[in-house]
Amino acid sequence: MSEFDQLRTATYATQFRAAKAASRIPEWPVLGIAFALVSVVAWDLALLWLAAKLCRIVFL
């Protein structure tokens, strides 16, 4: 393989890696937001369940 072919291959590989890394970047904020929403909903449900239990104990 000539020096030009090696350089061209390295350039394409670098561009491919950069494009692959750029395509992966948006996943993390989306996953973070989804995880935050799920955890907030889980806490809300847990607090509602606890409030219902406490109301049942207090009023019965």
MARBA-3410 file (N, C-alpha, C, O; in Angstrom, 1 decimal):
60
0.9,-1.2,0.0,0.0,0.0,0.0,0.9,1.2,0.0,1.9,1.3,0.8 ~ 0.6,2.2,-0.9,1.4,3.4,-1.0,1.2,4.3,0.2,0.2,4.1,0.9 ~ 2.0,5.3,0.3,1.9,6.2,1.4,0.6,7.0,1.2,-0.1,7.4,2.2 ~ 0.2,7.4,0.0,-1.0,8.1,-0.3,-2.2,7.3,0.2,-3.2,7.8,0.8 ~ -2.2,5.9,-0.1,-3.3,5.1,0.3,-3.4,5.0,1.8,-4.5,5.0,2.3
-2.3,4.9,2.4,-2.3,4.9,3.9,-2.9,6.2,4.5,-3.7,6.1,5.4 ~ -2.4,7.3,3.9,-2.9,8.6,4.4,-4.4,8.7,4.1,-5.2,9.2,5.0 ~ -4.9,8.3,2.9,-6.3,8.4,2.6,-7.1,7.5,3.5,-8.2,7.9,4.0 ~ -6.6,6.3,3.8,-7.3,5.3,4.7,-7.4,5.9,6.1,-8.5,5.9,6.7 ~ -6.3,6.5,6.6,-6.3,7.1,7.9,-7.3,8.3,8.0,-8.0,8.4,9.0
-7.4,9.1,6.9,-8.3,10.2,6.9,-9.7,9.8,6.9,-10.5,10.3,7.7 ~ -10.1,8.8,6.1,-11.4,8.3,6.1,-11.8,7.6,7.4,-12.9,7.8,7.9 ~ -10.8,6.9,8.0,-11.1,6.2,9.3,-11.4,7.3,10.4,-12.3,7.1,11.2 ~ -10.6,8.4,10.3,-10.8,9.5,11.3,-12.1,10.1,11.1,-12.9,10.4,12.1 ~ -12.5,10.4,9.9,-13.8,11.0,9.6,-14.9,10.0,10.0,-16.0,10.5,10.6
-14.8,8.7,9.8,-15.8,7.8,10.2,-15.9,7.7,11.7,-17.0,7.7,12.2 ~ -14.8,7.7,12.4,-14.8,7.7,13.9,-15.5,9.0,14.4,-16.3,8.9,15.3 ~ -15.2,10.1,13.8,-15.7,11.4,14.2,-17.3,11.4,14.0,-18.0,11.9,14.8 ~ -17.7,10.9,12.8,-19.1,10.8,12.5,-19.8,9.9,13.5,-20.9,10.2,13.9 ~ -19.2,8.8,13.8,-19.8,7.8,14.7,-19.9,8.4,16.1,-20.9,8.2,16.7
-18.9,9.1,16.5,-18.9,9.7,17.9,-20.0,10.8,17.9,-20.7,10.9,18.9 ~ -20.1,11.6,16.8,-21.1,12.7,16.8,-22.5,12.1,16.8,-23.4,12.7,17.3 ~ -22.7,10.9,16.2,-24.0,10.4,16.1,-24.4,9.8,17.5,-25.6,9.6,17.8 ~ -23.4,9.5,18.3,-23.7,8.9,19.6,-24.0,10.0,20.7,-24.6,9.7,21.7 ~ -23.6,11.2,20.4,-23.7,12.3,21.5,-25.1,12.6,21.9,-25.4,12.7,23.1
-26.1,12.7,21.0,-27.4,13.0,21.4,-28.1,12.0,22.3,-29.1,12.3,22.9 ~ -27.6,10.8,22.3,-28.3,9.7,23.1,-28.2,10.0,24.5,-29.2,9.8,25.3 ~ -27.1,10.6,25.0,-26.9,10.7,26.5,-27.9,11.7,27.1,-28.5,11.4,28.1 ~ -28.1,12.9,26.5,-29.1,13.8,27.1,-30.5,13.2,27.1,-31.2,13.4,28.1 ~ -30.8,12.5,26.0,-32.1,11.9,25.9,-32.3,10.9,27.0,-33.4,10.8,27.7
-31.3,10.0,27.2,-31.4,9.0,28.2,-31.4,9.6,29.6,-32.1,9.2,30.5 ~ -30.7,10.7,29.8,-30.7,11.4,31.1,-32.0,12.0,31.4,-32.5,11.9,32.5 ~ -32.7,12.6,30.4,-34.0,13.2,30.6,-35.0,12.1,30.9,-35.9,12.3,31.7 ~ -34.9,11.0,30.1,-35.9,9.9,30.3,-35.7,9.3,31.7,-36.7,9.1,32.4 ~ -34.5,9.2,32.2,-34.2,8.6,33.5,-34.8,9.6,34.6,-35.4,9.1,35.5
-34.6,10.9,34.4,-35.1,11.8,35.3,-36.6,11.8,35.4,-37.2,11.8,36.5 ~ -37.2,11.7,34.2,-38.7,11.7,34.2,-39.2,10.4,34.9,-40.2,10.5,35.7 ~ -38.6,9.3,34.6,-39.1,8.0,35.2,-38.9,8.1,36.8,-39.7,7.7,37.5 ~ -37.7,8.6,37.2,-37.5,8.7,38.6,-38.5,9.7,39.3,-38.9,9.4,40.4 ~ -38.8,10.8,38.7,-39.7,11.7,39.3,-41.1,11.1,39.3,-41.8,11.2,40.4
-41.5,10.4,38.3,-42.8,9.7,38.3,-42.9,8.7,39.4,-43.9,8.5,40.1 ~ -41.8,7.9,39.5,-41.7,6.9,40.6,-41.8,7.5,42.0,-42.5,7.0,42.8 ~ -41.1,8.6,42.2,-41.2,9.3,43.5,-42.6,9.8,43.7,-43.2,9.6,44.8 ~ -43.3,10.3,42.7,-44.6,10.8,42.9,-45.6,9.7,43.2,-46.4,9.8,44.1 ~ -45.4,8.6,42.5,-46.3,7.4,42.8,-46.0,6.9,44.3,-47.0,6.5,45.0
-44.8,6.9,44.7,-44.5,6.4,46.0,-45.1,7.3,47.1,-45.6,6.9,48.1 ~ -45.0,8.6,46.8,-45.5,9.6,47.8,-47.0,9.5,47.8,-47.6,9.6,48.9 ~ -47.7,9.3,46.7,-49.1,9.2,46.6,-49.5,7.9,47.4,-50.5,8.0,48.2 ~ -48.8,6.9,47.2,-49.1,5.6,47.9,-49.0,5.8,49.4,-49.8,5.4,50.2 ~ -47.9,6.5,49.8,-47.7,6.7,51.2,-48.8,7.6,51.8,-49.2,7.4,52.9
-49.1,8.7,51.1,-50.2,9.6,51.5,-51.5,8.8,51.7,-52.3,9.1,52.6 ~ -51.8,7.9,50.7,-53.1,7.2,50.8,-53.0,6.3,52.0,-54.1,6.1,52.7 ~ -51.9,5.6,52.3,-51.8,4.8,53.5,-52.0,5.6,54.8,-52.7,5.2,55.7 ~ -51.3,6.8,54.8,-51.4,7.6,56.0,-52.9,8.1,56.2,-53.4,8.1,57.3 ~ -53.5,8.5,55.1,-54.9,9.0,55.2,-55.8,7.9,55.7,-56.7,8.1,56.5
-55.6,6.7,55.2,-56.4,5.5,55.6,-56.2,5.2,57.1,-57.2,4.9,57.8 ~ -55.0,5.3,57.6,-54.7,5.1,59.0,-55.3,6.2,59.9,-55.9,5.9,60.9 ~ -55.2,7.4,59.4,-55.7,8.6,60.2,-57.2,8.6,60.3,-57.8,8.8,61.3 ~ -57.9,8.3,59.1,-59.4,8.5,59.1,-60.1,7.2,59.4,-61.3,7.2,59.6 ~ -59.4,6.1,59.6,-60.2,4.8,59.9,-59.9,4.4,61.3,-60.5,3.4,61.8
END
